[in-house]
Amino acid sequence: MSESRFQVALVAGLMILFGLGLTAYKVLRLDLPLTPGESREVWTIESKVSFKPSSGPTSVELQLPEALAGWVVLEEHFASSGFGFTVIEEGGRKQANWTRQTLEHPTTLYYKIQAYRATLDQLPGYPVVNPEAPLLEADQQAAMERLIADLQERSTDVESFTRLLIQELAQPEPRQDAEFLLGTYQGNATRVLLDTLALAAIPSHTVRGIRLQDGRRRQTLTALLEVHTGAGWLLLDPHTGVSGMPEDFFPWQRGEGTVLRVVGGRDSSLEFALLRNSLSAKTVVSMEQRSEDFALLDFSIYALPVEQQGIFKGILLLPVAALVVVLMRILVGISTSGTFMPILIALAFLQTTLWVGLAIFLSLVSVGLWIRSWLSHLNLLLVARVSAVVIVVILLMATLAVLSYKMGLDQALTVTFFPTIILSWTIERMSILWEEEGPREVVKQGGGSLLVAVLAYLVMSAPLVAHLTFNFPELLISLLGVILLLGKYTGYRLSELYRFRDLANSK
Amino acid sequence: MIRLVSPSTLRRHGILGMNRRNISFISAWNERRNYPLVDNKLLTKTAALDRGIPTPELYGVIDHQFQIARMVDDLMDRQGFVIKPVQGSGGKGILVVVGREGEGFVKSSGAVIDASDLRRHTSNILAGLYSLGGRNDFAMIEALIDFNPYLAQFSYEGVPDVRVIVFRGVPVMAMIRCATHASDGKANLHQGAVGVGIDIGTGRSIAAVQHGRLVTSHPDTGASFRELELPDWEAILDLAASCAEMTGLGYLGADIVLDRQRGPMLLELNARPGLAIQVANQEGLVHRLQVASRIADEAAGHEERIRLARETFHRPEPVFESVGS
């Protein structure tokens, strides 16, 4: 008995020391910050080129991003299983080239970069080329000329001309000429813009790039419009007419040319997965200096594909929540309905925020209990009854979502994050508990579960905790050690100090 | 302000806590493979029959949904019976019918239910609503215990049962749980049943506790617990110790009822007996468990273990007097 205790203590001690040691190493030698403060936002951008094979050899050319407007690329990583791979540099533009003789299955190629915006620069200068008139059908030409004439009459310079043009095309019901042009261009407003500007002899081109949204999985390229006003280049959003470079825009390619070209493949697509991390300014600088062989990030979650990183951001929080449950049950002695039900509820709270989550949870459970009490009169078999409760819960969720959306309470839409099956079982158990032991016990157990859930939520939503678990996953080993130790705790629970209070005093 | 006691006080009194019970007694002395014999009441019953340990008569077992209709027809002839889940835990799902009222069945609380309620209850049992881990279960129907009339005065609308904790074959501590109006005829202490600590040496009461507070008489029947002395005490201890040998469990709670004709009968066994028995006895378990371990090492056999336990754990004076009421 005491031997197993010793073993556990030894193993747990080693685990705790290992985790803390590795963390200390990373903090002291690799300059990873322990606290989330003074950080830089580093974006991991993963490009996925997917296509299906057609006959003949396959060649994929991907234009690599030009780091413009203060963006700095820290790290590049290519995944090219079974493909020949080269990077060609041509006139300052880098291009990745994957080749393969034969290909049988649909394939996805990956290109991952980590980048951050060091300075909020404007785009640098760009050579002005006088545009050639576009090749148009006669009726297109006529419509476009009428449009230009009309706009020129209303505008004073290139900038106001372009803005009016954008406005004209962005109207929900464009006027006749604009509508006709949009129709012949299959609704591609950007192409209409470029051709119209070219016909009006205004130099223009697109700047393609990515709108950065944390956690976004299937982002595609968007284009901004750049026109030369005579004095310099002006960047405009082709849909809204807002000028300047948006803060969440990562420029990929400026000017003419294609970003992706696939020969010997069909149905090709280019999608981006995005993730934002906060790294300390120091780390970013040191990464920049020796981006070639930076071993630090190979150790960590950062080495994973972006989608998995995003998932791990959440998963790595679970052990902390488990620790909360262990502490509350072993040291405090709070009874919860279902061992880990509180964690699932806490996860839902993370999506909904605390008060909204609590309100939704309480209303779902109480309405569910009420309906369940009616179901109990019907004398149904258990599995059918729980399934009925599942459906009722889903209907309630849908009703709540629709009602709140109509009333303009967007937050309640997050109701979908609640685990339906778990909620239904909770309702079923609570209902039985109510019938057998009375409402007191329901309030006690339900309250216990909610209290633990709220505590787990508070811990999981702390920025420091998220930062530590994601950047120092080795701390989980220490956590495991702590939990092992707690598993051998034979002392009293806090609740027992209350439970046995009279027993000890009466003597 | 919530009043707490310090852990050191509890330790001085030898109070056993939940964590220590789980680690040092349950997982250390109860082998997992012995659990099914205890958790499955049907297996318990069979094993008890083999050893000649008396248990309530088994009327039947329902293991399929379609048998329920037949069961209800059969039960129409019975005056009293008990339906319980074979693998239930914590006394959940036990339905006690004490009499009939026309077509209806009278529960121990006096409430009358009809055949469809019986069907629903049994169907819930089969679906695993009351079972450990919610797995599918069987329902068993047992004879209603015709409990010893002497004990009737100590219980309101329910069967009083005797709980004996047996450690390594040595009876360590005992109590009798008396249902009250507050506990709705159930013998669960946390629902308001009275727990009466019983002296291992004599079978006489030591202290009585309801809701954690000392009481001297039954809140509903008014019977004084001071005079309580269990009949057949020797047989009860013998039965409890035999159960430990039967199951091979080192730390065991045996629930025993006293039948009018057949004397002590095994109701069910528990591999994870609760801690409330300490409150009922106004004494901690830890010291007794240590002594019991010594007895188990020294004693030659079953009889000697019981004899030594009765000598060692005998408490000459009950707590009633010292409190004064």
Interface residues (C-beta under 8 A of the other chain):
Chain A: M1 I330 G333 N379 L381 L382 V383 I432 E436 E437 G438 K488 Y489 T490 G491 Y492 R493 L494 E496 L497 Y498 R499 F500 R501 D502 L503 A504 N505 S506 K507
Chain B: I2 R3 L4 V5 S6 P7 T9 L10 R11 R12 H13 I15 G17 M18 N19 R20 I23 S24 A28 Q65 K92 S116 R119 R120 S123 N124 A127 G128 L129 Q191 G212 R213 L214 L275 Q278 V279 Q282 G284 V319 V323
